Amino acid sequence: MLRAMLFGMAAVAALYALVLALLWFGQERLLFQPERLPAEHRLATAPDIEERFIDVPGARLSALHLRLPSPDGVVFFLHGNAGSLAGWFANADFYRRANFDLFMIDYRGYGKSSGRIESEAQLHADARAAWQAIEALYRGKRRVVLGRSLGSGLAAALAADVQPEATVLVSPYVSMVALAAEHYRWVPSAVLRYPLRTDLVLPRVRGPVLLAHGSRDDLIPPTHSRRLATLQPRAQVLLVPEGGHNDLHQHAAYLDGLREFLRALPAPVQAPG
């Protein structure tokens, strides 16, 4: 009986190790859910929206750029883990009314972007390359880094690096480590190759920060925004009643709160000379 018990325990341990190995090597399939688009797919359908590409090592990123005649600034938008620009670039009218340009990329393997995601460092480098492709156009204007869901961790890290005039994190997580611990307690943190530690980088952001969250978000609970707010004294939390994880942009409370946040941003201080 003892031998049978030991054999059973060994079998369970081996199965557990196999599952963790599959999780280690297959995280991209679990975390990233891209919609792929054919090269001939037309993304820009309005005269003030430009389609462009950004070359990064080993890939080419697809991007859309709403360009207004005389914008107050730009919102640099890093979207969530599913879909593509075909679905994410759907709120251009809001930014037109707010008089902000909007710039958004598809990650590697999403939409018309080539390549594939291989590491968190690669994601951060791609976001930085995309920022560098446009930021010179907006010097002296209000530059806002906005990340939603998966993109919130990338946006926080980028903002800590480049220090924009403002940062907006929509449905953010404290970290992927913390989020995984809530949903998959049996998974050790060492297995996670995409820890995305928003909690470590957000305190380094110097400008105004808005944390927007739906009160009914059951994927990333609003407690994550509240915890992040304790780490960043300049952060304000916008809790959207009845808002979930995927529908926040459809709620007037979110749109009104974001509009007021953008409107209240002071003009950048011009460097002498």
Short mmCIF file of the C-alpha atoms (twelve columns), coordinates in Angstrom:
data_MODEL
# 
_entry.id   MODEL 
# 
loop_
_atom_site.group_PDB 
_atom_site.id 
_atom_site.type_symbol 
_atom_site.label_atom_id 
_atom_site.label_alt_id 
_atom_site.label_comp_id 
_atom_site.label_asym_id 
_atom_site.label_seq_id 
_atom_site.Cartn_x 
_atom_site.Cartn_y 
_atom_site.Cartn_z 
_atom_site.pdbx_PDB_model_num 
ATOM 1   C CA . MET A 1   0.000   0.000  0.000   1 
ATOM 2   C CA . LEU A 2   2.837   2.374  0.852   1 
ATOM 3   C CA . ARG A 3   4.456   1.659  -2.507  1 
ATOM 4   C CA . ALA A 4   1.169   2.392  -4.268  1 
ATOM 5   C CA . MET A 5   0.799   5.666  -2.370  1 
ATOM 6   C CA . LEU A 6   4.339   6.726  -3.264  1 
ATOM 7   C CA . PHE A 7   3.760   5.795  -6.860  1 
ATOM 8   C CA . GLY A 8   0.540   7.823  -6.901  1 
ATOM 9   C CA . MET A 9   2.258   10.832 -5.354  1 
ATOM 10  C CA . ALA A 10  5.067   10.610 -7.878  1 
ATOM 11  C CA . ALA A 11  2.562   10.415 -10.724 1 
ATOM 12  C CA . VAL A 12  0.736   13.498 -9.440  1 
ATOM 13  C CA . ALA A 13  4.028   15.381 -9.047  1 
ATOM 14  C CA . ALA A 14  5.072   14.408 -12.568 1 
ATOM 15  C CA . LEU A 15  1.727   15.541 -13.968 1 
ATOM 16  C CA . TYR A 16  1.988   18.845 -12.075 1 
ATOM 17  C CA . ALA A 17  5.505   19.397 -13.410 1 
ATOM 18  C CA . LEU A 18  4.279   18.647 -16.937 1 
ATOM 19  C CA . VAL A 19  1.445   21.167 -16.609 1 
ATOM 20  C CA . LEU A 20  3.866   23.824 -15.345 1 
ATOM 21  C CA . ALA A 21  6.238   23.098 -18.223 1 
ATOM 22  C CA . LEU A 22  3.405   23.482 -20.716 1 
ATOM 23  C CA . LEU A 23  2.418   26.729 -19.014 1 
ATOM 24  C CA . TRP A 24  6.001   28.031 -19.179 1 
ATOM 25  C CA . PHE A 25  6.378   27.359 -22.876 1 
ATOM 26  C CA . GLY A 26  2.783   28.107 -23.886 1 
ATOM 27  C CA . GLN A 27  2.101   31.357 -22.067 1 
ATOM 28  C CA . GLU A 28  1.827   33.376 -25.254 1 
ATOM 29  C CA . ARG A 29  -1.142  31.280 -26.421 1 
ATOM 30  C CA . LEU A 30  -2.895  31.797 -23.099 1 
ATOM 31  C CA . LEU A 31  -2.144  35.479 -22.641 1 
ATOM 32  C CA . PHE A 32  -2.353  36.860 -26.174 1 
ATOM 33  C CA . GLN A 33  -5.442  36.375 -28.326 1 
ATOM 34  C CA . PRO A 34  -4.812  38.293 -31.544 1 
ATOM 35  C CA . GLU A 35  -7.141  38.853 -34.448 1 
ATOM 36  C CA . ARG A 36  -5.040  38.540 -37.587 1 
ATOM 37  C CA . LEU A 37  -5.907  40.652 -40.618 1 
ATOM 38  C CA . PRO A 38  -4.873  40.216 -44.254 1 
ATOM 39  C CA . ALA A 39  -2.325  42.671 -45.641 1 
ATOM 40  C CA . GLU A 40  -4.931  44.191 -47.976 1 
ATOM 41  C CA . HIS A 41  -7.362  44.932 -45.128 1 
ATOM 42  C CA . ARG A 42  -8.106  48.654 -45.021 1 
ATOM 43  C CA . LEU A 43  -7.893  49.968 -41.469 1 
ATOM 44  C CA . ALA A 44  -8.070  53.728 -42.069 1 
ATOM 45  C CA . THR A 45  -11.567 54.654 -43.249 1 
ATOM 46  C CA . ALA A 46  -11.666 58.397 -42.457 1 
ATOM 47  C CA . PRO A 47  -9.604  61.147 -44.122 1 
ATOM 48  C CA . ASP A 48  -8.050  62.275 -40.818 1 
ATOM 49  C CA . ILE A 49  -6.838  58.753 -39.899 1 
ATOM 50  C CA . GLU A 50  -3.529  57.542 -41.282 1 
ATOM 51  C CA . GLU A 51  -2.339  53.961 -41.484 1 
ATOM 52  C CA . ARG A 52  1.367   53.530 -40.941 1 
ATOM 53  C CA . PHE A 53  3.999   50.945 -40.025 1 
ATOM 54  C CA . ILE A 54  6.841   50.981 -37.522 1 
ATOM 55  C CA . ASP A 55  9.868   48.785 -38.085 1 
ATOM 56  C CA . VAL A 56  11.180  47.003 -35.001 1 
ATOM 57  C CA . PRO A 57  13.793  44.220 -34.773 1 
ATOM 58  C CA . GLY A 58  12.339  41.179 -36.529 1 
ATOM 59  C CA . ALA A 59  8.897   42.647 -37.198 1 
ATOM 60  C CA . ARG A 60  6.799   45.503 -38.538 1 
ATOM 61  C CA . LEU A 61  4.078   46.995 -36.349 1 
ATOM 62  C CA . SER A 62  0.798   48.193 -37.820 1 
ATOM 63  C CA . ALA A 63  -0.492  51.499 -36.434 1 
ATOM 64  C CA . LEU A 64  -3.332  53.975 -36.857 1 
ATOM 65  C CA . HIS A 65  -2.948  57.699 -36.289 1 
ATOM 66  C CA . LEU A 66  -5.829  60.140 -35.932 1 
ATOM 67  C CA . ARG A 67  -4.404  63.551 -36.864 1 
ATOM 68  C CA . LEU A 68  -6.401  66.703 -36.229 1 
ATOM 69  C CA . PRO A 69  -5.648  70.162 -37.697 1 
ATOM 70  C CA . SER A 70  -4.518  71.738 -34.419 1 
ATOM 71  C CA . PRO A 71  -4.652  69.203 -31.568 1 
ATOM 72  C CA . ASP A 72  -4.002  69.988 -27.915 1 
ATOM 73  C CA . GLY A 73  -1.933  66.821 -27.704 1 
ATOM 74  C CA . VAL A 74  -1.936  63.094 -28.363 1 
ATOM 75  C CA . VAL A 75  -3.177  59.978 -26.617 1 
ATOM 76  C CA . PHE A 76  -0.752  57.104 -27.168 1 
ATOM 77  C CA . PHE A 77  -2.970  54.029 -26.676 1 
ATOM 78  C CA . LEU A 78  -1.794  50.489 -25.815 1 
ATOM 79  C CA . HIS A 79  -4.736  48.121 -26.134 1 
ATOM 80  C CA . GLY A 80  -5.780  44.876 -24.470 1 
ATOM 81  C CA . ASN A 81  -4.805  41.265 -25.095 1 
ATOM 82  C CA . ALA A 82  -7.457  40.332 -27.677 1 
ATOM 83  C CA . GLY A 83  -8.566  41.594 -31.083 1 
ATOM 84  C CA . SER A 84  -6.800  44.111 -33.315 1 
ATOM 85  C CA . LEU A 85  -6.907  47.729 -34.410 1 
ATOM 86  C CA . ALA A 86  -10.001 46.878 -36.454 1 
ATOM 87  C CA . GLY A 87  -11.947 46.707 -33.200 1 
ATOM 88  C CA . TRP A 88  -9.889  48.825 -30.828 1 
ATOM 89  C CA . PHE A 89  -9.692  51.989 -32.945 1 
ATOM 90  C CA . ALA A 90  -13.409 52.551 -32.627 1 
ATOM 91  C CA . ASN A 91  -13.756 55.679 -30.493 1 
ATOM 92  C CA . ALA A 92  -12.133 58.285 -32.727 1 
ATOM 93  C CA . ASP A 93  -15.053 60.684 -32.392 1 
ATOM 94  C CA . PHE A 94  -14.434 60.986 -28.642 1 
ATOM 95  C CA . TYR A 95  -10.860 62.116 -29.270 1 
ATOM 96  C CA . ARG A 96  -11.936 64.463 -32.055 1 
ATOM 97  C CA . ARG A 97  -14.314 66.199 -29.651 1 
ATOM 98  C CA . ALA A 98  -11.606 66.296 -26.973 1 
ATOM 99  C CA . ASN A 99  -9.209  67.741 -29.612 1 
ATOM 100 C CA . PHE A 100 -6.573  65.071 -29.047 1 
ATOM 101 C CA . ASP A 101 -4.846  63.033 -31.694 1 
ATOM 102 C CA . LEU A 102 -4.952  59.283 -31.143 1 
ATOM 103 C CA . PHE A 103 -2.124  56.869 -31.920 1 
ATOM 104 C CA . MET A 104 -2.487  53.115 -31.494 1 
ATOM 105 C CA . ILE A 105 -0.401  50.100 -32.439 1 
ATOM 106 C CA . ASP A 106 -1.106  46.418 -32.875 1 
ATOM 107 C CA . TYR A 107 1.360   44.197 -31.050 1 
ATOM 108 C CA . ARG A 108 3.383   41.618 -32.976 1 
ATOM 109 C CA . GLY A 109 1.102   39.028 -34.564 1 
ATOM 110 C CA . TYR A 110 -1.993  41.213 -34.103 1 
ATOM 111 C CA . GLY A 111 -3.923  42.622 -37.048 1 
ATOM 112 C CA . LYS A 112 -1.476  43.420 -39.835 1 
ATOM 113 C CA . SER A 113 1.601   43.437 -37.589 1 
ATOM 114 C CA . SER A 114 4.195   40.819 -38.455 1 
ATOM 115 C CA . GLY A 115 6.299   38.699 -36.125 1 
ATOM 116 C CA . ARG A 116 5.263   37.129 -32.843 1 
ATOM 117 C CA . ILE A 117 5.513   38.054 -29.179 1 
ATOM 118 C CA . GLU A 118 8.383   36.267 -27.457 1 
ATOM 119 C CA . SER A 119 9.072   38.121 -24.204 1 
ATOM 120 C CA . GLU A 120 7.981   40.941 -21.935 1 
ATOM 121 C CA . ALA A 121 11.185  42.848 -22.709 1 
ATOM 122 C CA . GLN A 122 10.274  42.702 -26.391 1 
ATOM 123 C CA . LEU A 123 6.817   44.152 -25.691 1 
ATOM 124 C CA . HIS A 124 8.318   47.053 -23.753 1 
ATOM 125 C CA . ALA A 125 10.892  47.708 -26.480 1 
ATOM 126 C CA . ASP A 126 8.183   47.738 -29.163 1 
ATOM 127 C CA . ALA A 127 6.069   50.204 -27.169 1 
ATOM 128 C CA . ARG A 128 9.076   52.462 -26.734 1 
ATOM 129 C CA . ALA A 129 9.910   52.287 -30.460 1 
ATOM 130 C CA . ALA A 130 6.346   53.249 -31.343 1 
ATOM 131 C CA . TRP A 131 6.472   56.167 -28.908 1 
ATOM 132 C CA . GLN A 132 9.726   57.396 -30.389 1 
ATOM 133 C CA . ALA A 133 8.165   57.280 -33.850 1 
ATOM 134 C CA . ILE A 134 5.667   60.033 -32.982 1 
ATOM 135 C CA . GLU A 135 6.650   61.874 -29.823 1 
ATOM 136 C CA . ALA A 136 8.649   64.555 -31.655 1 
ATOM 137 C CA . LEU A 137 5.436   65.647 -33.374 1 
ATOM 138 C CA . TYR A 138 3.957   66.630 -30.007 1 
ATOM 139 C CA . ARG A 139 6.731   68.388 -28.152 1 
ATOM 140 C CA . GLY A 140 5.218   71.367 -26.416 1 
ATOM 141 C CA . LYS A 141 1.803   69.679 -26.369 1 
ATOM 142 C CA . ARG A 142 0.036   67.362 -23.930 1 
ATOM 143 C CA . ARG A 143 1.287   63.804 -24.401 1 
ATOM 144 C CA . VAL A 144 -0.823  61.145 -22.714 1 
ATOM 145 C CA . VAL A 145 0.096   57.467 -22.413 1 
ATOM 146 C CA . LEU A 146 -3.034  55.330 -22.059 1 
ATOM 147 C CA . GLY A 147 -3.077  51.572 -21.512 1 
ATOM 148 C CA . ARG A 148 -6.089  49.352 -21.214 1 
ATOM 149 C CA . SER A 149 -6.156  45.956 -19.498 1 
ATOM 150 C CA . LEU A 150 -3.024  44.114 -20.720 1 
ATOM 151 C CA . GLY A 151 -1.737  47.396 -22.142 1 
ATOM 152 C CA . SER A 152 -1.961  49.130 -18.750 1 
ATOM 153 C CA . GLY A 153 1.206   47.444 -17.488 1 
ATOM 154 C CA . LEU A 154 3.060   48.363 -20.666 1 
ATOM 155 C CA . ALA A 155 1.749   51.934 -20.442 1 
ATOM 156 C CA . ALA A 156 2.857   52.334 -16.821 1 
ATOM 157 C CA . ALA A 157 6.372   51.149 -17.662 1 
ATOM 158 C CA . LEU A 158 6.563   53.423 -20.706 1 
ATOM 159 C CA . ALA A 159 5.317   56.404 -18.706 1 
ATOM 160 C CA . ALA A 160 7.921   55.786 -16.000 1 
ATOM 161 C CA . ASP A 161 10.539  55.802 -18.736 1 
ATOM 162 C CA . VAL A 162 9.486   58.757 -20.898 1 
ATOM 163 C CA . GLN A 163 7.530   60.862 -18.349 1 
ATOM 164 C CA . PRO A 164 4.588   62.089 -20.478 1 
ATOM 165 C CA . GLU A 165 2.341   64.929 -19.387 1 
ATOM 166 C CA . ALA A 166 -0.232  62.405 -18.101 1 
ATOM 167 C CA . THR A 167 -0.880  58.677 -17.755 1 
ATOM 168 C CA . VAL A 168 -4.210  56.852 -17.928 1 
ATOM 169 C CA . LEU A 169 -4.532  53.201 -16.886 1 
ATOM 170 C CA . VAL A 170 -7.875  51.597 -17.700 1 
ATOM 171 C CA . SER A 171 -8.778  48.348 -15.922 1 
ATOM 172 C CA . PRO A 172 -5.183  48.037 -14.654 1 
ATOM 173 C CA . TYR A 173 -3.644  45.233 -12.616 1 
ATOM 174 C CA . VAL A 174 -1.191  45.499 -9.744  1 
ATOM 175 C CA . SER A 175 0.873   42.926 -11.616 1 
ATOM 176 C CA . MET A 176 0.248   39.803 -13.637 1 
ATOM 177 C CA . VAL A 177 1.769   37.934 -10.709 1 
ATOM 178 C CA . ALA A 178 -0.910  39.289 -8.365  1 
ATOM 179 C CA . LEU A 179 -3.676  38.680 -10.890 1 
ATOM 180 C CA . ALA A 180 -2.561  35.100 -11.535 1 
ATOM 181 C CA . ALA A 181 -2.467  34.464 -7.785  1 
ATOM 182 C CA . GLU A 182 -6.147  35.434 -7.601  1 
ATOM 183 C CA . HIS A 183 -7.301  33.245 -10.490 1 
ATOM 184 C CA . TYR A 184 -4.750  30.398 -10.484 1 
ATOM 185 C CA . ARG A 185 -3.423  29.938 -6.976  1 
ATOM 186 C CA . TRP A 186 -1.783  26.645 -7.895  1 
ATOM 187 C CA . VAL A 187 0.599   28.357 -10.322 1 
ATOM 188 C CA . PRO A 188 3.905   29.461 -8.735  1 
ATOM 189 C CA . SER A 189 4.967   32.994 -9.643  1 
ATOM 190 C CA . ALA A 190 8.342   31.754 -10.918 1 
ATOM 191 C CA . VAL A 191 6.563   30.164 -13.886 1 
ATOM 192 C CA . LEU A 192 5.194   33.485 -15.127 1 
ATOM 193 C CA . ARG A 193 7.363   34.926 -17.917 1 
ATOM 194 C CA . TYR A 194 5.211   38.064 -18.198 1 
ATOM 195 C CA . PRO A 195 5.070   39.439 -14.610 1 
ATOM 196 C CA . LEU A 196 4.259   43.004 -15.797 1 
ATOM 197 C CA . ARG A 197 4.900   44.673 -12.449 1 
ATOM 198 C CA . THR A 198 2.799   47.821 -12.628 1 
ATOM 199 C CA . ASP A 199 3.256   48.195 -8.878  1 
ATOM 200 C CA . LEU A 200 7.017   48.642 -9.277  1 
ATOM 201 C CA . VAL A 201 6.971   51.226 -12.086 1 
ATOM 202 C CA . LEU A 202 3.908   53.363 -11.321 1 
ATOM 203 C CA . PRO A 203 5.516   55.114 -8.313  1 
ATOM 204 C CA . ARG A 204 8.159   56.502 -10.705 1 
ATOM 205 C CA . VAL A 205 5.587   58.311 -12.886 1 
ATOM 206 C CA . ARG A 206 5.781   62.027 -12.125 1 
ATOM 207 C CA . GLY A 207 2.757   63.467 -13.952 1 
ATOM 208 C CA . PRO A 208 -0.986  63.182 -13.243 1 
ATOM 209 C CA . VAL A 209 -2.364  59.634 -13.266 1 
ATOM 210 C CA . LEU A 210 -5.941  58.460 -13.830 1 
ATOM 211 C CA . LEU A 211 -6.917  54.911 -12.844 1 
ATOM 212 C CA . ALA A 212 -10.279 53.968 -14.386 1 
ATOM 213 C CA . HIS A 213 -12.064 50.786 -13.418 1 
ATOM 214 C CA . GLY A 214 -15.491 49.200 -13.766 1 
ATOM 215 C CA . SER A 215 -17.164 48.352 -10.473 1 
ATOM 216 C CA . ARG A 216 -18.336 45.032 -11.969 1 
ATOM 217 C CA . ASP A 217 -15.045 43.971 -13.496 1 
ATOM 218 C CA . ASP A 218 -14.708 40.311 -12.525 1 
ATOM 219 C CA . LEU A 219 -11.547 39.675 -14.563 1 
ATOM 220 C CA . ILE A 220 -9.410  42.401 -12.975 1 
ATOM 221 C CA . PRO A 221 -11.304 43.525 -9.850  1 
ATOM 222 C CA . PRO A 222 -11.328 47.249 -8.983  1 
ATOM 223 C CA . THR A 223 -9.281  46.462 -5.873  1 
ATOM 224 C CA . HIS A 224 -6.284  46.522 -8.222  1 
ATOM 225 C CA . SER A 225 -6.832  50.209 -9.019  1 
ATOM 226 C CA . ARG A 226 -7.310  50.985 -5.343  1 
ATOM 227 C CA . ARG A 227 -4.063  49.224 -4.443  1 
ATOM 228 C CA . LEU A 228 -2.184  51.043 -7.214  1 
ATOM 229 C CA . ALA A 229 -3.542  54.370 -5.975  1 
ATOM 230 C CA . THR A 230 -1.857  53.785 -2.615  1 
ATOM 231 C CA . LEU A 231 1.468   53.558 -4.460  1 
ATOM 232 C CA . GLN A 232 1.043   56.744 -6.503  1 
ATOM 233 C CA . PRO A 233 0.028   59.877 -4.541  1 
ATOM 234 C CA . ARG A 234 -0.892  61.789 -7.724  1 
ATOM 235 C CA . ALA A 235 -3.311  59.121 -8.916  1 
ATOM 236 C CA . GLN A 236 -7.057  59.586 -8.952  1 
ATOM 237 C CA . VAL A 237 -9.405  56.623 -9.191  1 
ATOM 238 C CA . LEU A 238 -12.424 56.769 -11.485 1 
ATOM 239 C CA . LEU A 239 -14.811 53.970 -10.533 1 
ATOM 240 C CA . VAL A 240 -17.479 53.421 -13.176 1 
ATOM 241 C CA . PRO A 241 -20.770 52.093 -11.740 1 
ATOM 242 C CA . GLU A 242 -22.098 49.067 -13.627 1 
ATOM 243 C CA . GLY A 243 -18.936 48.987 -15.742 1 
ATOM 244 C CA . GLY A 244 -17.420 45.608 -16.541 1 
ATOM 245 C CA . HIS A 245 -14.082 44.686 -18.059 1 
ATOM 246 C CA . ASN A 246 -14.850 44.883 -21.770 1 
ATOM 247 C CA . ASP A 247 -17.499 47.605 -21.916 1 
ATOM 248 C CA . LEU A 248 -15.971 50.481 -19.982 1 
ATOM 249 C CA . HIS A 249 -15.676 52.697 -23.072 1 
ATOM 250 C CA . GLN A 250 -19.441 52.452 -23.549 1 
ATOM 251 C CA . HIS A 251 -20.266 54.107 -20.213 1 
ATOM 252 C CA . ALA A 252 -20.847 57.852 -19.987 1 
ATOM 253 C CA . ALA A 253 -19.197 57.990 -16.544 1 
ATOM 254 C CA . TYR A 254 -15.922 56.741 -18.030 1 
ATOM 255 C CA . LEU A 255 -16.042 58.996 -21.086 1 
ATOM 256 C CA . ASP A 256 -16.982 62.048 -19.011 1 
ATOM 257 C CA . GLY A 257 -14.246 61.317 -16.480 1 
ATOM 258 C CA . LEU A 258 -11.595 60.852 -19.152 1 
ATOM 259 C CA . ARG A 259 -12.729 64.013 -20.961 1 
ATOM 260 C CA . GLU A 260 -12.472 66.081 -17.778 1 
ATOM 261 C CA . PHE A 261 -9.068  64.611 -16.979 1 
ATOM 262 C CA . LEU A 262 -7.749  65.551 -20.422 1 
ATOM 263 C CA . ARG A 263 -9.329  68.997 -20.263 1 
ATOM 264 C CA . ALA A 264 -7.754  69.752 -16.882 1 
ATOM 265 C CA . LEU A 265 -4.202  68.942 -17.975 1 
ATOM 266 C CA . PRO A 266 -2.003  72.036 -17.803 1 
ATOM 267 C CA . ALA A 267 -0.086  73.129 -20.857 1 
ATOM 268 C CA . PRO A 268 3.509   71.842 -20.868 1 
ATOM 269 C CA . VAL A 269 6.166   74.245 -19.667 1 
ATOM 270 C CA . GLN A 270 8.212   75.405 -22.638 1 
ATOM 271 C CA . ALA A 271 11.952  75.053 -22.315 1 
ATOM 272 C CA . PRO A 272 13.807  78.400 -22.675 1 
ATOM 273 C CA . GLY A 273 15.419  79.087 -26.014 1 
# 
